[in-house]
Structure formats: structure tokens, C-alpha cells
Amino acid sequence: MNTIRHIAVIPDGNRRWAKAKGLPTVEGHRIASEKILPDLIQKSSDLGISYFTFWALSTENLKERTKTEIDNLFKLMRIFLSRRLAEFKKKGIKLKVIGDIKGLPNDLQKNIEKAINETKNNNKITLVLGINYGGKDEIIRAIKKIQDLRSKILDKETLSSFLDTVGIPDPDLIIRTGGEQRLSGFMLWQSEYSELYFSDKYFPDFTSQELERALKNYFLRQRRFGK
């Protein structure tokens, strides 16, 4: 029987959801961060899942989206961290972040570091936020770290130990919403044997009930890990 420790989500469709409703783009992102994401974290925690990863901002997003949209995303991240920190402490949610946060505004970096530090001893569920994260970028940064140490050994274990996800198990299930069926560079190294689930729902419509539907599909599968 399949077990599941780690769910990862690629939350696609916020902008299309807002456009379909005649709303500003930021409204899709706001519903995602203020309603859908907290509900999914809670549902995952209730189900006994140990890790929940959410790709909040890709390296490509940071480069390609308009300044207005990026500023709005940063604002929502600040709000999310400030409003949810007390809740994280109360509910035993540990925060980790993957991605190059040096590319973020200084105050947001400090907010992230504060939240990570103040939740480091929590053990109910670990929320992993991908912020300025891309799979290729992660691997390149890991290799640069290894080069800086002048390590002569490069194998799977060595590279894994320099990735952003060190200490985090590979995702059992990766969910992408919004109807697109690709990973877009998400967790390139870690997704080797992840099961994939693609939903036509835009992320602001991806409720905890939709998560349960994805999990039911997952538990019907037989994982082989190359066997």
C-alpha cells in the first residue's frame, strides 16, 4: 500500500481565474495565499502528512512578470508571514524555504528568516515555500557550492546534500493545477520517482476536497521506483 509523507503543489491558474471573473490579477493571488493555501496546509496536517511544499514564486516569474505583479506578490508574502506566524506556532507548523532568497527585498528576507527561526522546533507538519525557486537554478547553486569547497567527489549523495531540500524527503506526489501538464522545472532532482497529478481546476478553486480527490487517485497507483 502506498504511503505519503510529502505533497508538493504547483499552483497554476491564479491569473486566469481572476481574468475569468473580471477581477484584477492580484485577486487571484490573494485568494490563493489567504484562503486556499492555509486550507490545504491544514488539511494536509489533519491527514498526518509531514511535508507540504508550495511553489510561491519561480525564478522565471521574478524575471518575466511585471513589476506591479511582483510587488503585489511580495506584499502578499509579507502579509502571509506576519498573519500566519502565530498560527504556525500554535499548530506546530515548521517553515522552510527553498530558492534563492537573496534575490528578494531585504525586509522580506528578514521576515522569512524570522519565521523560519521562530518555527524551527515545531514538528506537526513542515511547510516548504519555494520562493525565487527553479530546479535548474537550485542545481547550479549546489554545484557552485561544491566547487567552492573544491570537493573531488561528486555523486548523488554529495549533490543532494548541497540542494535547498537537504533533509527534506523527495515528494511522493506533485500536484499541478490550472490544466497544464508539465513540471516547468519544479524539483528537477527530487521528482525522479514522484507521482504526478494534474488538475483542470485553477488554483483558487483547488479546495481541500480537491486535494482529497488527488490523494484518492494517488492511493490507487502502484509505485515501482524503477523496479
SEVEXKOL-245983 format. One record per residue (C-alpha): x, z, y; residue number from 1; residue in three letters. Coordinates in Angstrom, 3 decimals. Example, Ala and Ser with C-alpha at 12.3 -4.5 7.8 and 13.67 -1.06 7.14 Angstrom:
<rs>
((12.300 7.800 -4.500) 1 "ALA")
((13.670 7.140 -1.060) 2 "SER")
</rs>
This chain:
<rs>
((0.000 0.000 0.000) 1 "MET")
((1.240 -0.816 3.487) 2 "ASN")
((2.216 1.991 5.790) 3 "THR")
((2.618 1.667 9.520) 4 "ILE")
((4.900 3.575 11.860) 5 "ARG")
((5.335 1.197 14.758) 6 "HIS")
((2.913 -1.117 16.573) 7 "ILE")
((4.173 -3.403 19.351) 8 "ALA")
((1.936 -5.285 21.783) 9 "VAL")
((2.493 -8.399 23.877) 10 "ILE")
((-0.334 -8.043 26.417) 11 "PRO")
((-1.144 -11.604 27.417) 12 "ASP")
((-4.130 -12.744 29.471) 13 "GLY")
((-4.376 -10.329 32.407) 14 "ASN")
((-4.263 -13.115 34.994) 15 "ARG")
((-6.642 -15.397 33.100) 16 "ARG")
((-9.094 -12.511 32.674) 17 "TRP")
((-9.067 -11.869 36.417) 18 "ALA")
((-9.442 -15.562 37.251) 19 "LYS")
((-12.400 -15.944 34.879) 20 "ALA")
((-14.153 -13.119 36.703) 21 "LYS")
((-13.279 -14.388 40.175) 22 "GLY")
((-11.040 -11.378 40.827) 23 "LEU")
((-7.534 -11.098 42.292) 24 "PRO")
((-4.733 -11.273 39.730) 25 "THR")
((-3.811 -7.647 40.330) 26 "VAL")
((-7.187 -6.544 38.956) 27 "GLU")
((-6.280 -7.810 35.502) 28 "GLY")
((-3.023 -5.884 35.603) 29 "HIS")
((-4.791 -2.799 36.986) 30 "ARG")
((-7.387 -2.674 34.199) 31 "ILE")
((-4.586 -3.169 31.689) 32 "ALA")
((-2.494 -0.265 32.991) 33 "SER")
((-5.250 2.159 33.979) 34 "GLU")
((-7.714 1.689 31.130) 35 "LYS")
((-6.634 -0.422 28.178) 36 "ILE")
((-3.052 0.798 27.689) 37 "LEU")
((-3.946 4.540 27.821) 38 "PRO")
((-6.792 3.961 25.351) 39 "ASP")
((-4.521 2.123 22.917) 40 "LEU")
((-1.856 4.828 23.132) 41 "ILE")
((-4.475 7.482 22.414) 42 "GLN")
((-5.962 5.558 19.504) 43 "LYS")
((-2.507 4.998 18.006) 44 "SER")
((-1.729 8.687 18.357) 45 "SER")
((-5.040 9.638 16.749) 46 "ASP")
((-4.233 7.355 13.817) 47 "LEU")
((-0.867 9.034 13.274) 48 "GLY")
((1.229 6.075 14.384) 49 "ILE")
((4.671 7.222 15.511) 50 "SER")
((5.701 4.420 17.903) 51 "TYR")
((3.703 2.225 20.252) 52 "PHE")
((5.623 -0.439 22.176) 53 "THR")
((4.146 -2.251 25.166) 54 "PHE")
((5.842 -5.207 26.878) 55 "TRP")
((5.072 -4.424 30.504) 56 "ALA")
((7.403 -6.912 32.228) 57 "LEU")
((9.677 -9.591 30.811) 58 "SER")
((12.952 -10.780 32.300) 59 "THR")
((11.264 -14.156 32.842) 60 "GLU")
((8.298 -12.547 34.622) 61 "ASN")
((10.660 -10.858 37.037) 62 "LEU")
((12.323 -14.164 37.876) 63 "LYS")
((9.342 -16.515 37.868) 64 "GLU")
((6.325 -14.597 39.207) 65 "ARG")
((5.581 -14.441 42.926) 66 "THR")
((6.966 -11.571 44.970) 67 "LYS")
((3.421 -10.379 45.655) 68 "THR")
((2.566 -10.178 41.963) 69 "GLU")
((5.838 -8.439 41.088) 70 "ILE")
((5.357 -5.937 43.921) 71 "ASP")
((1.862 -5.220 42.613) 72 "ASN")
((3.213 -4.718 39.094) 73 "LEU")
((5.851 -2.308 40.377) 74 "PHE")
((3.160 -0.409 42.276) 75 "LYS")
((1.028 -0.124 39.130) 76 "LEU")
((4.049 1.105 37.175) 77 "MET")
((4.669 3.808 39.761) 78 "ARG")
((1.029 4.855 39.601) 79 "ILE")
((1.034 4.833 35.791) 80 "PHE")
((4.127 7.013 35.553) 81 "LEU")
((3.013 9.507 38.203) 82 "SER")
((-0.556 9.847 36.926) 83 "ARG")
((0.263 9.949 33.231) 84 "ARG")
((3.304 12.214 33.154) 85 "LEU")
((1.301 15.454 32.939) 86 "ALA")
((-0.879 13.870 30.256) 87 "GLU")
((2.188 12.815 28.291) 88 "PHE")
((3.462 16.377 28.314) 89 "LYS")
((0.087 17.788 27.258) 90 "LYS")
((-0.462 15.258 24.465) 91 "LYS")
((3.095 15.194 23.123) 92 "GLY")
((3.864 11.621 24.178) 93 "ILE")
((7.558 10.802 24.434) 94 "LYS")
((8.544 7.937 26.740) 95 "LEU")
((11.331 5.488 26.034) 96 "LYS")
((12.110 2.302 27.945) 97 "VAL")
((13.768 -0.872 26.707) 98 "ILE")
((15.063 -3.529 29.074) 99 "GLY")
((17.481 -3.718 31.972) 100 "ASP")
((16.030 -1.192 34.416) 101 "ILE")
((18.999 -1.732 36.745) 102 "LYS")
((17.097 -4.791 37.930) 103 "GLY")
((14.227 -2.625 39.195) 104 "LEU")
((13.792 -0.940 42.595) 105 "PRO")
((15.792 2.279 42.869) 106 "ASN")
((12.768 4.528 43.250) 107 "ASP")
((11.140 3.064 40.140) 108 "LEU")
((14.358 3.576 38.186) 109 "GLN")
((14.298 7.240 39.216) 110 "LYS")
((10.625 7.583 38.237) 111 "ASN")
((11.381 6.117 34.820) 112 "ILE")
((14.388 8.366 34.271) 113 "GLU")
((12.352 11.413 35.335) 114 "LYS")
((9.537 10.598 32.910) 115 "ALA")
((11.985 9.962 30.067) 116 "ILE")
((13.799 13.235 30.694) 117 "ASN")
((10.645 15.333 31.027) 118 "GLU")
((9.097 13.990 27.808) 119 "THR")
((12.217 13.842 25.642) 120 "LYS")
((11.183 16.799 23.481) 121 "ASN")
((7.664 15.520 22.767) 122 "ASN")
((7.049 14.431 19.196) 123 "ASN")
((3.422 13.349 18.698) 124 "LYS")
((3.987 9.663 19.478) 125 "ILE")
((6.691 7.659 21.244) 126 "THR")
((5.573 5.182 23.886) 127 "LEU")
((8.174 2.440 24.314) 128 "VAL")
((7.768 0.422 27.506) 129 "LEU")
((9.525 -2.930 27.769) 130 "GLY")
((10.365 -3.327 31.461) 131 "ILE")
((12.540 -6.238 32.595) 132 "ASN")
((12.938 -6.826 28.873) 133 "TYR")
((13.768 -10.001 26.979) 134 "GLY")
((15.064 -10.370 23.436) 135 "GLY")
((17.921 -12.711 24.294) 136 "LYS")
((18.905 -10.601 27.281) 137 "ASP")
((18.950 -7.488 25.088) 138 "GLU")
((21.240 -9.106 22.519) 139 "ILE")
((23.602 -10.437 25.197) 140 "ILE")
((23.824 -6.990 26.821) 141 "ARG")
((24.533 -5.433 23.424) 142 "ALA")
((27.342 -7.902 22.701) 143 "ILE")
((28.883 -7.234 26.122) 144 "LYS")
((28.911 -3.503 25.353) 145 "LYS")
((30.669 -4.180 22.060) 146 "ILE")
((33.202 -6.430 23.809) 147 "GLN")
((33.867 -3.730 26.384) 148 "ASP")
((34.772 -1.367 23.546) 149 "LEU")
((36.970 -4.069 22.003) 150 "ARG")
((35.360 -3.424 18.644) 151 "SER")
((36.741 -5.645 15.893) 152 "LYS")
((33.746 -5.059 13.632) 153 "ILE")
((30.518 -6.950 14.213) 154 "LEU")
((27.844 -6.574 11.566) 155 "ASP")
((24.106 -5.891 11.605) 156 "LYS")
((24.511 -2.157 11.835) 157 "GLU")
((27.007 -2.351 14.701) 158 "THR")
((24.882 -4.717 16.770) 159 "LEU")
((21.729 -2.686 16.101) 160 "SER")
((23.462 0.426 17.390) 161 "SER")
((24.015 -1.223 20.791) 162 "PHE")
((20.494 -2.574 21.241) 163 "LEU")
((17.940 -0.958 23.554) 164 "ASP")
((15.921 0.048 20.484) 165 "THR")
((18.607 2.136 18.801) 166 "VAL")
((16.870 4.988 16.996) 167 "GLY")
((13.512 3.186 17.041) 168 "ILE")
((12.253 1.637 13.780) 169 "PRO")
((11.509 -2.082 13.787) 170 "ASP")
((7.846 -2.828 14.488) 171 "PRO")
((5.638 -3.112 11.423) 172 "ASP")
((3.012 -5.031 13.381) 173 "LEU")
((3.332 -7.113 16.547) 174 "ILE")
((0.083 -7.959 18.299) 175 "ILE")
((-0.222 -10.678 20.918) 176 "ARG")
((-3.418 -11.047 22.901) 177 "THR")
((-4.677 -13.950 25.004) 178 "GLY")
((-4.838 -16.660 22.357) 179 "GLY")
((-1.165 -17.700 22.446) 180 "GLU")
((0.617 -17.713 19.090) 181 "GLN")
((4.273 -17.105 19.848) 182 "ARG")
((6.603 -14.154 20.488) 183 "LEU")
((8.205 -15.531 23.670) 184 "SER")
((11.499 -13.847 22.850) 185 "GLY")
((9.996 -10.404 22.260) 186 "PHE")
((12.119 -8.188 19.997) 187 "MET")
((14.007 -11.149 18.541) 188 "LEU")
((16.286 -8.956 16.447) 189 "TRP")
((13.731 -6.331 15.473) 190 "GLN")
((10.862 -8.665 14.488) 191 "SER")
((12.613 -10.116 11.427) 192 "GLU")
((10.011 -8.749 8.999) 193 "TYR")
((7.257 -7.709 11.390) 194 "SER")
((3.729 -8.791 10.591) 195 "GLU")
((2.153 -10.819 13.394) 196 "LEU")
((-1.421 -10.644 14.648) 197 "TYR")
((-2.779 -12.961 17.322) 198 "PHE")
((-5.992 -12.151 19.165) 199 "SER")
((-8.007 -14.526 21.322) 200 "ASP")
((-9.056 -11.584 23.491) 201 "LYS")
((-7.465 -11.310 26.916) 202 "TYR")
((-5.626 -8.008 27.102) 203 "PHE")
((-8.141 -6.339 29.497) 204 "PRO")
((-10.717 -6.896 26.717) 205 "ASP")
((-8.461 -5.646 23.910) 206 "PHE")
((-10.132 -2.295 23.291) 207 "THR")
((-9.262 0.377 20.756) 208 "SER")
((-11.885 -1.244 18.496) 209 "GLN")
((-9.880 -4.472 18.631) 210 "GLU")
((-6.787 -2.502 17.672) 211 "LEU")
((-8.620 -1.132 14.657) 212 "GLU")
((-9.571 -4.705 13.705) 213 "ARG")
((-5.906 -5.726 13.865) 214 "ALA")
((-4.924 -2.776 11.701) 215 "LEU")
((-7.560 -3.613 9.086) 216 "LYS")
((-6.089 -7.109 8.909) 217 "ASN")
((-2.586 -5.658 8.593) 218 "TYR")
((-3.528 -3.388 5.695) 219 "PHE")
((-4.885 -6.362 3.748) 220 "LEU")
((-1.473 -8.012 3.753) 221 "ARG")
((1.350 -7.722 1.240) 222 "GLN")
((4.709 -7.250 2.878) 223 "ARG")
((7.623 -8.705 0.928) 224 "ARG")
((10.734 -8.206 3.117) 225 "PHE")
((12.356 -11.308 1.697) 226 "GLY")
((11.617 -10.448 -1.940) 227 "LYS")
</rs>
